[in-house]
Amino acid sequence: MSDAPGADGLGDILSRASILVVDDEPGMRNFLVKTLGPRAKRVEQAGSTQAASEMLDRAHFDLVILDNVMPGMTGLEWMAEQRRIGLFADAILITAYADLDTAIQAVRSGVADFVLKPFRANQILNAAARALDRKYLRGENVLLRHALSSGPLRAGNRLLGHSPQIDAVRSTLARAAHAPTTVLFTGETGSGKEVAARSLHQMSDRAGAPFVAVNCAGLAPERIAQDLFGVVDQDVQRKEGLLLHADGGTLFFDEIAQMPLALQASLLRVLEDRRVRPLGSEREIPLNLRFLFATNADLAAQVDGGSFRADLFHRINVLQIEMPRLQDRREDIVELAGHFMAQLSAELGVPPLELNDVVLLKLSRYSWPGNVRELRNMIERSLLLGALPPEFAGEGEVSGVQAIETLELVEQRHILQVLDACGGNRAEAARRLGVSRKTIDRKCAAWGI
């Protein structure tokens, strides 16, 4: 058996966990609660399997610690029953008998570990930490595989730009961040709806929990319900869906207009009840989730056309945030281009291309029908090919348009604005900008400030 995480890691793992203690002996329950309570996020206790079943109907737990010898049915019999009706928590069995038959039955019942009586506090803490560590690792692997299957991972979740349009979006996000309100992001393809949703998540008190993005157009129709809601089959096998893996965090449905009608009704029930019933399960599992949605379609028109449920539309359209087109925020193009050039050249391991005044002017004049995504893709493609497209090349003159600011001037103006907002406090300005204090000092010295 592997060692538990170190003291710091153990505390961090337990601090995220909700634990249910099931034992008919009050003294043992009190000991476990006193041992786990100061370290875990939540610890509750049940004196019987019946009481424990009722508590599982009301709340979700990450870990169940149960005695094997109890009136009515053994802990293992109860665990096997709970697995069949839909229990996804990991479990630790407390037993005085560690014979082979008990071990085999424990594995079949879905018990992750067992602790022999009598035991000390550090033994149960280590067993709980091991079980939770494995559980969280499984969940992180599932979410990582899901993210990789949805497309390449992109670094950075910040909204860039300081145009009035993007500042208005940023202000709305800040006001909505700490509320549980459902938000619907609308706007053209590539306008930054997912980036805005991730920014909202990072601003909220859920920032330390998962952000799970689901592309409704990219899920296989035959597996979409299983992937979202999870499944329990007759062999006591269980698969947690994305909703359970995201519990405590934020679930973002992109291209919600593409969700099949049959699944829209199930999603509506989840939104209204904040509970999910995995396929094949007899139990609805409580959820602690914030739901965000995005679409580039006219959902009201789809409701009129019968392809989108009216009740679901009204349920998700609580707060709507329209993402502006890039051509409507042209003053942000210089900052965006500079950011993408620096970021992508570092990721690809190639030298950046020059963004001189002529290039920036041509970028600013272009209409960008694909919005920010098109700009980013163009810069990535140019870095791979070693040159900008001819229509954006930096040679020649561009007539009829007044010269625009260089990247250096945009950077200077932005830093000075943040400094002013911080009352000249360079340490606070550095924190807000995500740079070191030395960087701010060096820039100010170069500008003679």
Secondary structure, 3 states (H helix, E strand, C coil): CCCCCCHHHHHHHHHCCEEEEECCCHHHHHHHHHHHCCCCCEEEEECCHHHHHHHHHHCCCCEEEEECCCCCCCHHHHHHHHHHHCCCCEEEEEECCCCHHHHHHHHHCCCCEEEECCCCHHHHHHHHHHHHHHHHHHHHHHHHHHHHHCCCCCCCCCCCCCCHHHHHHHHHHHHHCCCCCCEEEECCCCCCHHHHHHHHHHHCCCCCCCEEEEECCCCCCCCHHHHHHEEECCCCCEEECHHHHCCCCEEEEECHHHCCHHHHHHHHHHHHHCEECCECCCCCEECCCEEEEEECCCHHHHHHHCCCCHHHHHHHCCEEEECCCHHHCHHHHHHHHHHHHHHHHHHHCCCCCCCCHHHHHHHHHCCCCCHHHHHHHHHHHHHHHCCCCHHHCCCCCCCCCCCCCCHHHHHHHHHHHHHHHCCCCHHHHHHHHCCCHHHHHHHHHHCCC
